[in-house]
Amino acid sequence: MKKINYEVLTVAVVTGVFALAGWYSLFDRFELVEGIYKSNDPGAGLLPLILLSILSISSITFLTKIKTEEKRSLKEVFHSAHFPLLLSILLVIVVFLTKFLGYLLTINGLTIIWFILYGKLRNENKNKLLLNTVFMILIVNCVVYLFFIKLLNTPLP
């Protein structure tokens, strides 16, 4: 049995998780969707509906492709998708936490978690991993600060 194509699997999982989060977000604001079926003018909810449909169909298509081409059960496919699934779920959680904790705190937390996971995956030295994490947090904070405060003259969300 040949090895699972992880690039296709990652695309399938990430688009699927984003589609699920998008469907939740869209129907959480039901007033966006109401215009689609109540009047001739679909309103602002039509474009997200179209994009979420494309994301959902893409995810299902990629998962079906992996299942049929590599003759694996869906259980085997999902079992091998734990790392891309974890990363995409972390992104969705960060989006929801941004409402409560603010952008800088959540993006710093995400950076720390991603670097720890990446370091564990590559069996990196702990000192090197800590140095890389601190360096990346400083870069992300400086870029975000310069972009929002200096260039856009806008307070951070």
C-alpha distance (Angstrom), angle and dihedral (degrees) to the residues before:
residue distance angle dihedral
M1 . . .
K2 3.78 . .
K3 3.77 124.7 .
I4 3.81 120.6 -90.5
N5 3.80 114.7 -100.9
Y6 3.81 98.5 -116.7
E7 3.80 94.9 -168.4
V8 3.80 91.5 60.3
L9 3.79 90.8 41.1
T10 3.80 91.7 52.0
V11 3.81 91.7 50.1
A12 3.80 90.5 48.8
V13 3.79 94.3 48.9
V14 3.80 97.0 42.9
T15 3.81 94.0 46.9
G16 3.80 89.7 46.5
V17 3.80 94.2 51.6
F18 3.81 92.1 45.1
A19 3.80 90.2 48.0
L20 3.81 91.3 52.0
A21 3.79 91.6 48.1
G22 3.80 89.9 46.8
W23 3.81 93.4 50.2
Y24 3.79 89.4 50.0
S25 3.80 91.7 48.6
L26 3.81 93.2 45.9
F27 3.78 94.9 50.8
D28 3.80 91.0 40.9
R29 3.82 84.8 66.2
F30 3.77 95.6 45.2
E31 3.80 93.3 170.8
L32 3.83 87.8 74.8
V33 3.80 91.9 58.1
E34 3.82 97.1 41.5
G35 3.81 94.0 77.5
I36 3.79 92.0 58.6
Y37 3.78 95.8 70.1
K38 3.82 102.8 20.4
S39 3.79 101.7 60.9
N40 3.79 145.5 12.8
D41 3.80 91.2 -101.0
P42 3.83 107.3 70.3
G43 3.81 93.2 -160.7
A44 3.78 128.6 -160.5
G45 3.80 95.4 -31.7
L46 3.80 97.1 69.9
L47 3.82 99.0 76.1
P48 3.83 94.9 49.7
L49 3.80 88.4 46.8
I50 3.81 91.6 53.0
L51 3.81 93.6 45.2
L52 3.80 93.2 47.1
S53 3.79 90.0 49.5
I54 3.81 90.0 52.4
L55 3.83 91.2 48.0
S56 3.81 92.0 48.9
I57 3.80 94.4 47.2
S58 3.82 90.6 46.4
S59 3.79 92.1 52.3
I60 3.79 93.1 48.1
T61 3.82 90.9 46.3
F62 3.80 93.5 51.3
L63 3.81 92.5 46.8
T64 3.80 90.5 48.9
K65 3.81 90.0 48.6
I66 3.80 91.6 53.9
K67 3.78 92.1 45.2
T68 3.82 95.8 49.8
E69 3.81 100.9 36.3
E70 3.76 95.7 46.8
K71 3.82 96.4 33.6
R72 3.79 94.7 -129.3
S73 3.75 130.9 142.7
L74 3.79 119.3 -111.4
K75 3.80 88.0 -113.8
E76 3.81 90.1 60.0
V77 3.80 91.8 46.1
F78 3.82 93.5 50.7
H79 3.80 91.8 43.5
S80 3.80 90.1 58.8
A81 3.81 92.3 46.6
H82 3.79 98.1 68.9
F83 3.83 97.6 112.1
P84 3.84 98.9 48.1
L85 3.79 88.7 41.6
L86 3.80 91.7 52.5
L87 3.81 92.9 49.7
S88 3.79 94.4 47.8
I89 3.80 92.6 46.1
L90 3.81 88.3 51.3
L91 3.80 89.0 55.2
V92 3.79 91.7 51.6
I93 3.81 91.3 48.0
V94 3.81 90.2 50.6
V95 3.80 90.8 53.4
F96 3.80 90.9 53.8
L97 3.82 93.8 42.7
T98 3.80 91.5 52.2
K99 3.81 88.9 73.7
F100 3.79 91.1 60.6
L101 3.81 106.5 28.4
G102 3.79 103.3 29.7
Y103 3.77 130.9 -115.5
L104 3.80 102.1 -80.3
L105 3.78 96.0 49.9
T106 3.80 94.6 48.1
I107 3.82 95.4 43.8
N108 3.80 90.3 50.1
G109 3.79 90.3 50.0
L110 3.80 90.8 49.0
T111 3.81 91.2 49.4
I112 3.80 91.4 51.5
I113 3.81 93.2 48.0
W114 3.82 93.1 46.7
F115 3.79 93.1 49.2
I116 3.80 91.7 47.9
L117 3.82 91.0 49.9
Y118 3.79 91.5 45.5
G119 3.79 91.6 48.6
K120 3.78 91.8 50.2
L121 3.79 90.2 48.2
R122 3.81 92.2 52.6
N123 3.84 95.8 35.2
E124 3.78 91.7 -124.0
N125 3.78 125.9 -179.2
K126 3.83 110.6 -91.5
N127 3.82 94.2 -129.7
K128 3.79 92.1 50.2
L129 3.81 90.1 46.5
L130 3.82 91.8 50.9
L131 3.80 91.6 48.0
N132 3.82 92.1 48.6
T133 3.81 91.5 47.8
V134 3.80 94.5 50.3
F135 3.80 91.0 45.0
M136 3.82 92.4 50.5
I137 3.82 92.8 47.2
L138 3.79 89.9 52.7
I139 3.80 91.3 49.3
V140 3.82 93.4 47.2
N141 3.81 92.3 47.8
C142 3.81 93.1 47.5
V143 3.81 93.2 48.2
V144 3.81 92.7 46.8
Y145 3.80 91.9 45.9
L146 3.80 93.3 48.3
F147 3.79 92.9 45.5
F148 3.80 98.3 47.5
I149 3.80 103.8 29.6
K150 3.80 103.2 32.0
L151 3.82 106.0 26.9
L152 3.80 102.1 31.3
N153 3.81 96.2 26.5
T154 3.80 87.9 -138.8
P155 3.80 129.8 134.0
L156 3.78 115.4 -114.9
P157 3.80 116.9 -98.0
